[in-house]
Amino acid sequence: MNENEEYQQLLETKRLQDLDLQHHRAEIRRNTDVIQSMEERVARQEEMLTFLVDASKKYDEELEEKRDENKKATKEYEELEKVAANLKEIMNPGAFMTEHGSLATCSSATEVKNISQTTPQTVNKKTVTRGHKNNRTGKETIGTKQTNSVETS
């Protein structure tokens, strides 16, 4: 080979190496851009994750507060139910006060009747009687008559 052909071959090799180098540089730039966009995406996802973790903690705290309030309200409701049951028992028509002032209840009305037969009670009775026509005025009058009596039922 002569010098000129050798020189041409070296130039061609150098040109191919330059093209190969440009191709590799372009590929490195693309990869760098991809890496940079992935890093930006990871940063955004980390921000979102941080936000979600903070929101989750806040939600958990609020949920715990609501649970505490619910437990407290449930206890208050149960206490009110007990009071209502006690009041219902007190307001029971079969309930009466004993001689010593304590509250007692009867299972039936006959027990109340039996108890009242043992102790006489004074009862005020008001009797409404239909009146009669007054001979002088011609108007009908209604009269009441009150009597005190001792009943032994």
C-alpha positions as CSV (number, residue, x, y, z in Angstrom):
1,M,0.0,0.0,0.0
2,N,1.2,3.3,-0.6
3,E,1.3,6.2,1.7
4,N,-1.7,7.9,0.2
5,E,-4.0,4.9,0.6
6,E,-2.8,4.4,4.2
7,Y,-3.5,8.0,4.9
8,Q,-7.0,7.6,3.4
9,Q,-7.6,4.5,5.4
10,L,-6.6,6.3,8.6
11,L,-8.9,9.2,7.7
12,E,-11.7,6.8,7.1
13,T,-11.1,5.0,10.4
14,K,-10.9,8.4,12.2
15,R,-14.1,9.5,10.6
16,L,-15.9,6.3,11.6
17,Q,-14.5,6.6,15.1
18,D,-15.7,10.3,15.2
19,L,-19.2,9.1,14.1
20,D,-19.2,6.4,16.7
21,L,-18.1,8.9,19.3
22,Q,-20.9,11.3,18.3
23,H,-23.4,8.5,18.5
24,H,-22.2,7.5,22.0
25,R,-22.3,11.1,23.1
26,A,-25.9,11.5,21.8
27,E,-26.8,8.3,23.6
28,I,-25.2,9.6,26.8
29,R,-27.2,12.9,26.5
30,R,-30.4,10.9,26.0
31,N,-29.7,8.7,29.0
32,T,-28.8,11.8,31.1
33,D,-32.1,13.4,30.1
34,V,-34.0,10.1,31.0
35,I,-32.1,9.9,34.3
36,Q,-32.9,13.6,35.1
37,S,-36.6,13.2,34.3
38,M,-36.7,10.0,36.5
39,E,-35.1,11.9,39.3
40,E,-37.7,14.6,39.0
41,R,-40.4,12.0,39.0
42,V,-39.0,10.3,42.0
43,A,-38.8,13.7,43.8
44,R,-42.5,14.4,43.0
45,Q,-43.4,10.9,44.2
46,E,-41.5,11.4,47.4
47,E,-43.3,14.7,48.0
48,M,-46.7,13.0,47.4
49,L,-45.7,10.1,49.7
50,T,-44.7,12.6,52.4
51,F,-48.0,14.4,52.0
52,L,-49.9,11.1,52.1
53,V,-48.1,9.9,55.2
54,D,-48.8,13.3,57.0
55,A,-52.4,13.1,55.9
56,S,-52.7,9.5,57.1
57,K,-51.2,10.5,60.5
58,K,-53.7,13.4,60.8
59,Y,-56.6,11.1,59.8
60,D,-55.5,8.5,62.4
61,E,-55.3,11.2,65.1
62,E,-58.8,12.5,64.2
63,L,-60.1,8.9,64.0
64,E,-58.7,8.2,67.5
65,E,-60.4,11.4,68.8
66,K,-63.7,10.3,67.3
67,R,-63.4,6.9,68.8
68,D,-62.7,8.4,72.2
69,E,-65.7,10.7,71.8
70,N,-67.8,7.7,70.7
71,K,-66.7,5.7,73.7
72,K,-67.6,8.6,76.0
73,A,-71.0,9.1,74.4
74,T,-71.7,5.4,74.6
75,K,-70.9,5.5,78.4
76,E,-73.1,8.5,78.8
77,Y,-75.9,6.8,76.9
78,E,-75.6,3.6,79.0
79,E,-75.7,5.7,82.2
80,L,-78.8,7.5,80.8
81,E,-80.4,4.2,80.0
82,K,-79.8,3.0,83.6
83,V,-81.3,6.3,84.9
84,A,-84.3,5.8,82.5
85,A,-84.8,2.2,83.7
86,N,-84.7,3.4,87.3
87,L,-87.2,6.2,86.6
88,K,-89.4,3.7,84.8
89,E,-89.2,1.4,87.8
90,I,-90.1,4.3,90.1
91,M,-92.9,5.4,87.9
92,N,-94.3,1.9,87.8
93,P,-98.0,2.0,88.8
94,G,-97.4,-1.0,91.1
95,A,-94.8,1.0,93.1
96,F,-95.7,2.3,96.5
97,M,-94.0,3.7,99.6
98,T,-93.8,1.4,102.6
99,E,-94.4,2.5,106.2
100,H,-90.6,3.1,106.6
101,G,-90.5,5.4,103.6
102,S,-88.7,3.0,101.3
103,L,-90.0,2.3,97.8
104,A,-91.5,-1.1,97.1
105,T,-93.2,-2.6,94.1
106,C,-96.0,-5.1,93.7
107,S,-96.2,-7.7,91.1
108,S,-100.0,-7.3,90.7
109,A,-102.9,-5.0,91.7
110,T,-104.3,-7.7,94.1
111,E,-101.2,-7.3,96.3
112,V,-101.9,-3.5,96.5
113,K,-105.5,-4.3,97.4
114,N,-104.4,-6.7,100.1
115,I,-102.0,-4.1,101.6
116,S,-104.6,-1.4,101.6
117,Q,-107.0,-3.7,103.4
118,T,-104.7,-3.9,106.3
119,T,-104.5,-0.2,107.0
120,P,-107.6,2.0,106.9
121,Q,-107.3,5.1,104.8
122,T,-109.3,8.3,105.0
123,V,-110.6,9.3,101.6
124,N,-112.2,12.6,100.6
125,K,-115.0,11.9,98.2
126,K,-116.7,14.4,96.1
127,T,-119.9,13.3,94.6
128,V,-121.5,15.3,91.8
129,T,-125.2,14.9,91.7
130,R,-127.4,16.0,88.9
131,G,-129.6,18.8,90.2
132,H,-133.2,19.3,90.1
133,K,-135.3,22.1,88.6
134,N,-135.8,24.9,90.9
135,N,-139.5,25.4,91.2
136,R,-139.2,29.2,91.5
137,T,-136.7,29.9,88.6
138,G,-137.2,26.9,86.4
139,K,-133.4,26.4,86.0
140,E,-131.6,23.1,86.6
141,T,-128.9,23.2,89.3
142,I,-125.9,20.9,89.8
143,G,-124.8,20.3,93.4
144,T,-121.7,18.7,95.0
145,K,-121.6,16.9,98.2
146,Q,-118.3,16.2,100.0
147,T,-118.0,13.4,102.5
148,N,-115.0,12.2,104.6
149,S,-115.1,8.5,105.2
150,V,-112.9,5.7,106.3
151,E,-112.5,2.9,103.7
152,T,-111.2,-0.5,104.3
153,S,-111.6,-1.7,100.7
